[in-house]
């Protein structure tokens, strides 16, 4: 045993003091700087509040986002003549410490008055889907308060800074966005739109209750149809009275199905109707509700009978939302107020569509067969490049507050496989269906940028992962595969992939345990 003498104690104290001086705390680094590193506070404010001169607020931003920006500035992936030499002078531990420090500070507002009737609010909250422009909140979260680790908060950020960055993305002077998503979004905006959306976001409160003006509407104010596609009714067309109330409830249920108090007891995973039916079910080529409504009653081979729309919706709860794992253990009754509200919303969307008419943009596009047989192996690499940013490295979705989401969390991006994904009976589990959806609608903000082959490979990877059981399973996997999954060329149910026999009892639990 080593005996400690007074001399040893003095040496230890000196080493500790030297260590503190050699590695200043993040707060000291931010406020006072260090050798070769200017104090962050000199430009970004004592509390990381930034200023209207173009220096962004850092307080409350996701640590992962701040870390990436500093690394990008250090290695030249992001250009800024002031920040680049500062970032280069920081060590990796200092970058991590600074990012954590600013993420832990309370966010402060950029100020200004909101114009809740203007173009800025419309773009930020409802988007411009006819131009493939999703709302800002679709990626930056409820109230535009950011989604850790990758999507920064926009609420309360200085308007001049947001405007400058959008113009930089648009001109190509800022890079580093995964898949070119921000560049694609910014290039569709003109200067007036950039200024309007920047000012509106700056005036949003960065904390506290999310204002109603920052929540999506049942319909946008301006047309949102793609060229040569049906235009569903707009916000001004919403009726008053009980009809209007039911339509609004139906829209809210459609957009947050797994959380809405009416529908949540019937949802056994983390899925919302709007995950597969984009823009609140309004988007052409994303199985829009206005095209589906007029086709029912209709025969469906899935259950070998004529289905009413109420029965069709029950099927969505059973398969896409895995109702048997829900609190109530089954889909809602066909005559329930919940299904009536959803039908009111769908019926209203279809105003003016001829009954029984096949509409352009109905369902999902049928993609040509790929040049090479689709491959989950290639799809895995594509997923990491194009999809993991939003859906997580293991496809389990991302919660509004960051991290892998749980069933009752508010998802920013939904799970694609695993316990909270659609089950083995949902239409989206078929490779051809998912490929058509992916190529036409993904990545969000830059649809159509993936090749036909890439869409097939991604669909194969996603749909060859474990997910909840097919509700029609009665204990015999081979019989279920034979009776309900006959098209094995497009369906991985019952097949063995990466050591798992998909659909076999215990497979999902085994996969969960391995994560």
C-alpha positions in Angstrom: 0.0 0.0 0.0 1.4 3.5 -0.9 1.5 5.9 2.0 0.4 9.5 1.2 2.8 12.2 2.6 2.1 15.9 2.7 4.5 16.2 -0.2 2.4 13.8 -2.2 -0.7 15.7 -1.4 0.9 19.0 -2.7 1.9 17.3 -5.9 -1.7 15.8 -6.4 -3.2 19.2 -5.7 -0.9 20.9 -8.2 -1.7 18.3 -10.9 -5.5 18.8 -10.3 -5.1 22.6 -10.6 -3.0 22.2 -13.7 -5.6 19.8 -15.2 -8.3 22.4 -14.7 -6.3 25.1 -16.4 -5.3 22.7 -19.2 -8.9 21.7 -19.9 -11.2 24.6 -19.1 -14.9 23.8 -18.4 -17.4 24.2 -21.2 -19.0 27.1 -19.4 -15.6 28.9 -19.1 -14.7 28.1 -22.7 -18.0 29.5 -23.8 -17.8 32.7 -21.7 -14.1 33.4 -21.6 -12.5 31.3 -24.4 -9.0 29.7 -24.2 -5.7 29.9 -25.9 -6.4 30.1 -29.6 -10.2 30.0 -29.1 -12.4 33.1 -28.8 -15.2 33.1 -26.3 -18.4 31.9 -27.8 -20.3 34.5 -25.8 -18.6 37.4 -27.6 -20.8 36.6 -30.7 -23.5 34.4 -29.4 -24.3 36.1 -26.1 -23.7 35.3 -22.5 -26.7 32.9 -22.5 -26.3 31.6 -26.0 -29.1 33.8 -27.1 -27.5 35.0 -30.3 -28.4 38.4 -31.9 -30.1 39.9 -34.9 -26.8 40.7 -36.6 -26.7 37.1 -37.9 -25.2 35.2 -35.0 -27.6 32.3 -34.2 -29.0 31.4 -30.8 -27.3 28.2 -29.5 -29.2 27.8 -26.3 -31.4 24.8 -26.3 -30.3 23.4 -29.6 -29.8 19.6 -29.9 -26.3 18.6 -28.8 -25.9 16.3 -31.7 -26.8 19.0 -34.2 -24.3 21.5 -32.6 -21.6 18.8 -32.5 -22.1 18.1 -36.2 -22.0 21.8 -37.2 -18.7 22.4 -35.3 -17.1 19.3 -36.9 -18.4 20.4 -40.3 -16.9 23.9 -39.8 -13.6 22.4 -38.6 -13.2 20.1 -41.6 -14.5 22.5 -44.2 -17.8 20.8 -45.0 -19.5 24.0 -43.8 -18.0 27.3 -44.7 -18.0 30.3 -42.5 -14.9 32.6 -42.3 -15.5 33.5 -38.6 -16.3 30.1 -37.3 -14.0 27.9 -39.2 -10.7 28.8 -37.5 -12.5 28.7 -34.1 -13.9 25.2 -34.8 -10.5 24.0 -36.0 -8.9 25.1 -32.7 -11.3 23.0 -30.7 -10.5 19.4 -29.7 -13.1 16.8 -30.0 -13.8 16.7 -26.2 -14.2 20.5 -26.2 -16.7 20.3 -29.1 -18.7 17.7 -27.3 -18.6 19.6 -24.0 -19.6 22.9 -25.7 -22.5 21.2 -27.5 -23.8 19.7 -24.3 -23.4 23.0 -22.4 -25.4 25.0 -24.9 -28.0 22.2 -25.3 -28.6 22.4 -21.6 -29.3 26.2 -21.6 -32.9 27.4 -21.8 -33.9 28.6 -25.3 -34.6 32.3 -25.8 -36.9 33.9 -28.3 -35.8 35.8 -31.4 -38.8 38.2 -31.0 -41.0 39.9 -33.5 -44.7 39.8 -34.2 -46.2 36.8 -36.0 -48.4 37.1 -39.0 -50.6 34.1 -38.6 -52.5 34.8 -41.8 -49.4 35.1 -44.1 -47.4 32.9 -46.3 -44.8 32.3 -43.7 -47.2 30.5 -41.4 -48.7 28.5 -44.2 -45.3 27.2 -45.4 -44.1 26.4 -41.9 -47.2 24.6 -40.7 -49.0 23.3 -43.8 -46.3 23.2 -46.4 -46.9 23.4 -50.2 -47.4 19.8 -51.1 -48.3 20.5 -54.7 -44.7 21.6 -55.1 -43.4 18.6 -53.0 -42.7 21.1 -50.1 -43.5 19.6 -46.7 -44.1 21.8 -43.7 -41.1 22.9 -41.7 -42.7 21.3 -38.6 -42.7 17.9 -40.5 -39.0 17.6 -39.8 -38.3 20.2 -37.1 -41.1 19.0 -34.8 -44.1 20.3 -33.0 -43.9 24.1 -32.8 -40.6 23.9 -34.8 -38.8 23.2 -31.5 -36.3 20.8 -33.0 -36.0 17.0 -33.0 -32.7 15.8 -31.5 -30.2 14.8 -32.6 -30.3 16.0 -36.2 -33.0 18.7 -36.6 -32.4 22.1 -35.0 -35.0 24.2 -33.3 -36.3 27.0 -35.6 -38.8 28.5 -33.1 -37.4 31.7 -31.7 -34.2 31.6 -33.8 -33.3 35.0 -35.2 -35.1 35.6 -38.5 -32.1 37.1 -40.2 -30.1 34.0 -39.5 -32.8 31.6 -40.7 -33.1 33.7 -43.9 -29.4 33.7 -44.5 -29.1 29.9 -44.1 -32.0 29.2 -46.4 -30.4 31.4 -49.0 -27.1 29.6 -48.5 -28.7 26.3 -49.0 -30.5 27.6 -52.1 -27.3 29.0 -53.6 -25.2 26.0 -52.8 -22.8 27.9 -50.5 -23.9 25.7 -47.5 -23.6 22.0 -47.8 -23.7 18.9 -45.5 -27.4 18.2 -45.5 -28.1 14.5 -45.7 -29.4 13.6 -49.2 -29.5 17.2 -50.2 -32.8 17.6 -48.4 -32.4 21.2 -47.2 -31.0 22.3 -50.6 -34.0 20.7 -52.3 -36.4 22.5 -50.0 -34.7 25.9 -50.2 -34.5 25.9 -54.0 -38.2 25.7 -54.2 -38.7 28.9 -52.2 -38.4 32.4 -53.7 -36.9 35.2 -51.7 -40.3 36.5 -50.5 -41.2 33.1 -49.2 -37.8 32.7 -47.5 -38.3 36.1 -45.7 -41.8 35.3 -44.7 -41.2 31.9 -43.3 -38.0 33.1 -41.5 -39.9 35.9 -39.8 -42.8 33.7 -38.7 -40.5 31.1 -37.2 -38.4 33.7 -35.4 -41.6 35.0 -33.7 -42.6 31.5 -32.4 -42.1 30.9 -28.7 -39.3 28.4 -28.2 -40.8 26.9 -25.0 -44.0 26.7 -23.1 -47.4 25.7 -24.7 -47.3 25.3 -28.5 -49.6 28.0 -29.9 -52.6 26.7 -31.9 -51.3 28.7 -34.9 -48.3 26.4 -35.0 -50.4 23.3 -35.4 -51.6 21.9 -38.8 -55.0 22.6 -40.1 -57.5 20.1 -41.5 -56.8 21.7 -44.9 -54.4 24.4 -46.2 -55.5 27.8 -47.3 -53.9 27.6 -50.8 -54.1 24.8 -53.4 -51.9 21.8 -52.6 -52.6 19.4 -55.5 -49.9 18.2 -57.8 -50.3 19.2 -61.5 -53.1 17.2 -63.2 -54.3 15.8 -59.9 -57.6 16.4 -58.1 -57.6 19.4 -55.7 -59.4 18.5 -52.4 -61.3 21.2 -50.6 -59.4 24.0 -48.8 -59.7 25.5 -45.4 -62.2 28.1 -46.6 -64.5 25.3 -47.7 -64.8 23.7 -44.2 -68.5 23.7 -43.1 -69.6 25.1 -39.8 -71.7 23.3 -37.2 -71.7 19.6 -36.4 -70.4 18.6 -39.8 -67.4 20.9 -39.5 -66.7 19.7 -36.0 -66.7 16.1 -37.1 -64.4 16.9 -40.0 -61.9 18.6 -37.7 -62.0 15.7 -35.3 -61.4 13.3 -38.1 -58.4 15.3 -39.4 -56.9 15.3 -35.9 -57.4 11.5 -35.5 -55.9 10.9 -39.0 -52.8 12.9 -38.3 -52.1 11.6 -34.7 -53.9 8.3 -34.6 -51.7 6.6 -32.0 -52.0 9.6 -29.6 -55.5 11.0 -30.1 -57.7 10.2 -27.1 -60.4 8.8 -29.4 -58.2 6.5 -31.4 -55.2 5.7 -29.1 -57.0 2.9 -27.3 -57.4 1.0 -30.6 -53.7 1.5 -31.7 -51.2 -1.2 -30.7 -48.1 0.4 -32.2 -46.7 3.8 -33.0 -48.4 4.4 -36.4 -50.6 7.2 -37.6 -52.8 7.2 -40.8 -50.8 10.1 -42.2 -47.6 8.0 -42.1 -48.6 6.2 -45.3 -51.2 8.7 -46.6 -49.2 11.9 -46.8 -50.3 15.4 -46.2 -53.3 14.3 -44.1 -54.4 11.9 -46.7 -54.6 14.5 -49.4 -51.5 13.7 -51.4 -51.9 12.1 -54.8 -49.9 8.9 -55.4 -49.9 8.4 -51.6 -53.2 6.5 -51.4 -55.2 9.7 -50.9 -58.6 9.6 -49.1 -60.4 11.5 -51.8 -59.7 8.8 -54.3 -60.5 5.9 -52.0 -63.8 7.3 -50.6 -65.7 7.0 -53.9 -64.6 3.4 -54.6 -66.5 1.9 -51.6 -68.5 -0.4 -51.1 -66.0 -2.6 -52.9 -64.9 -6.2 -53.0 -61.6 -7.0 -51.3 -59.8 -10.3 -51.8 -58.2 -9.8 -48.4 -61.4 -10.9 -46.7 -63.3 -12.2 -49.7 -66.3 -9.9 -49.3 -67.8 -6.6 -50.3 -66.4 -4.0 -47.8 -68.0 -0.8 -46.7 -65.7 2.1 -46.0 -66.2 1.6 -42.3 -65.0 -2.0 -42.7 -62.0 -0.8 -44.7 -61.1 1.6 -41.9 -61.4 -1.3 -39.4 -58.9 -3.2 -41.5 -56.4 -0.3 -41.3 -56.6 -0.5 -37.5 -56.2 -4.3 -37.5 -53.2 -4.4 -39.8 -51.5 -1.0 -40.1 -52.1 -0.1 -36.5 -52.0 -3.6 -35.0 -55.2 -3.1 -33.0 -54.9 -6.5 -31.3 -52.0 -5.2 -29.3 -53.9 -2.1 -28.2 -55.6 -1.3 -24.9 -59.0 -2.4 -26.3 -57.5 -5.4 -28.2 -59.5 -4.9 -31.4 -60.4 -2.4 -34.0 -63.1 0.1 -33.2 -66.7 -0.8 -34.0 -68.0 0.1 -37.5 -70.7 2.3 -36.0 -68.4 4.1 -33.5 -68.1 7.8 -33.3 -64.4 7.4 -34.1 -65.0 5.8 -37.5 -67.8 8.2 -38.2 -65.4 11.1 -37.7 -62.8 9.6 -39.9 -65.4 9.0 -42.6 -66.7 12.6 -42.3 -63.1 13.8 -43.0 -62.7 11.4 -46.0 -66.1 12.3 -47.4 -65.3 16.0 -47.2 -62.0 15.5 -49.0 -63.8 13.7 -51.8 -66.2 16.7 -52.5 -66.6 16.8 -56.2 -65.1 13.4 -57.1 -67.5 11.3 -59.2 -68.7 8.1 -57.3 -67.0 5.0 -58.5 -64.5 6.8 -60.7 -60.9 5.7 -60.8 -58.9 8.9 -60.2 -55.4 9.8 -61.3 -53.2 9.6 -58.3 -55.2 6.9 -56.6 -53.3 4.4 -54.4 -49.6 4.1 -54.8 -47.8 4.0 -58.2 -46.9 0.6 -59.6 -43.1 0.7 -60.3 -41.6 -1.2 -63.1 -39.7 -4.3 -62.0 -36.1 -3.3 -61.2 -33.2 -4.1 -63.6 -31.6 -6.3 -60.9 -33.4 -8.5 -58.4 -34.2 -6.3 -55.3 -31.7 -6.9 -52.5 -32.1 -6.3 -48.7 -28.3 -6.1 -48.6 -28.1 -3.2 -50.9 -31.2 -1.8 -49.2 -29.4 -1.8 -45.9 -26.6 0.5 -47.2 -29.2 2.8 -48.8 -31.2 2.9 -45.5 -28.1 4.1 -43.6 -27.5 6.8 -46.3 -31.0 8.1 -46.9 -33.4 7.0 -44.1 -31.6 6.5 -40.8 -31.4 10.3 -40.3 -35.2 10.4 -39.6 -36.2 6.8 -38.8 -33.2 5.9 -36.7 -30.3 3.5 -37.3 -32.4 0.5 -36.3 -35.6 1.7 -38.0 -37.4 2.3 -34.7 -38.5 5.9 -35.4 -37.5 9.1 -33.6 -39.5 10.7 -30.8 -40.1 14.5 -30.8 -37.7 14.8 -27.8 -35.1 12.7 -29.6 -34.0 9.1 -29.3 -35.8 5.9 -30.1 -39.5 6.4 -29.5 -41.8 4.1 -27.5 -45.4 3.3 -28.4 -47.0 6.2 -26.4 -44.4 8.8 -27.4 -45.0 11.5 -29.9 -43.1 10.4 -33.0 -41.4 12.9 -35.2 -40.7 10.0 -37.7 -42.4 6.6 -37.4 -40.9 3.1 -36.9 -40.6 1.0 -40.0 -40.0 -2.4 -38.4 -39.9 -3.8 -34.8 -42.7 -3.9 -32.2 -44.2 -0.5 -33.1 -44.3 -0.9 -36.9 -47.2 -2.1 -39.1 -47.7 -5.8 -38.9 -47.3 -8.7 -41.3 -50.9 -8.2 -42.6 -50.6 -4.5 -43.6 -50.5 -3.7 -47.3 -47.2 -1.8 -46.8 -45.4 -5.1 -45.8 -45.4 -6.0 -49.5 -42.2 -5.1 -51.3 -43.9 -3.7 -54.4 -46.3 -1.6 -52.4 -43.6 -0.1 -50.3 -41.3 0.5 -53.3 -44.0 2.5 -55.0 -44.6 4.6 -51.9 -40.9 5.2 -51.3 -40.0 6.2 -54.9 -42.9 8.7 -55.1 -42.9 10.2 -51.6 -39.5 9.8 -50.0 -37.2 11.2 -48.8 -39.5 13.8 -47.3 -38.7 17.1 -49.0 -36.9 15.5 -52.0 -39.2 12.8 -53.4 -38.4 11.1 -56.7 -34.6 11.6 -56.0 -34.2 7.8 -55.5 -33.9 5.6 -58.5 -36.3 2.9 -59.3 -33.8 0.2 -58.2 -33.0 2.0 -55.0 -36.7 2.2 -54.1 -37.1 -1.6 -54.6 -33.9 -2.4 -52.6 -35.0 -0.1 -49.7 -38.4 -1.7 -49.7 -36.8 -5.1 -49.6 -34.6 -4.2 -46.6 -37.4 -2.6 -44.6 -39.8 -5.4 -45.2 -37.4 -8.2 -44.5 -37.1 -7.1 -40.8 -39.1 -8.5 -37.9 -42.5 -6.9 -37.1 -45.7 -7.8 -35.3 -47.6 -11.0 -36.2 -50.2 -11.2 -38.9 -53.6 -11.1 -37.1 -54.8 -14.1 -39.2 -52.1 -16.4 -37.7 -53.7 -19.3 -35.9 -50.6 -21.1 -34.8 -49.3 -22.6 -38.1 -46.7 -20.4 -39.8 -46.7 -22.4 -43.0 -50.5 -22.4 -43.3 -50.6 -18.6 -42.7 -47.9 -18.1 -45.4 -49.7 -20.4 -47.8 -53.2 -18.9 -47.2 -52.4 -15.2 -46.9 -48.9 -14.6 -48.3 -48.9 -16.6 -51.5 -47.0 -14.0 -53.5 -43.6 -14.9 -51.9 -41.8 -13.0 -54.7 -43.0 -9.7 -53.0 -43.4 -10.9 -49.4 -40.8 -12.0 -46.8 -43.4 -13.5 -44.3 -42.2 -17.1 -43.4 -38.8 -16.6 -45.0 -35.5 -16.9 -43.1 -33.4 -13.7 -43.1 -30.4 -13.0 -41.0 -31.1 -15.9 -38.7 -34.8 -15.0 -38.1 -37.7 -16.9 -39.6 -40.0 -14.0 -40.2 -43.4 -14.4 -38.6 -42.4 -17.3 -36.5 -43.6 -17.0 -32.8 -40.9 -15.5 -30.7 -38.9 -14.0 -33.6 -39.9 -10.4 -32.8 -39.0 -10.9 -29.1 -35.7 -12.5 -30.1 -34.9 -9.5 -32.3 -35.9 -7.0 -29.5 -33.6 -8.8 -27.1 -30.7 -8.6 -29.6 -31.0 -4.8 -29.9 
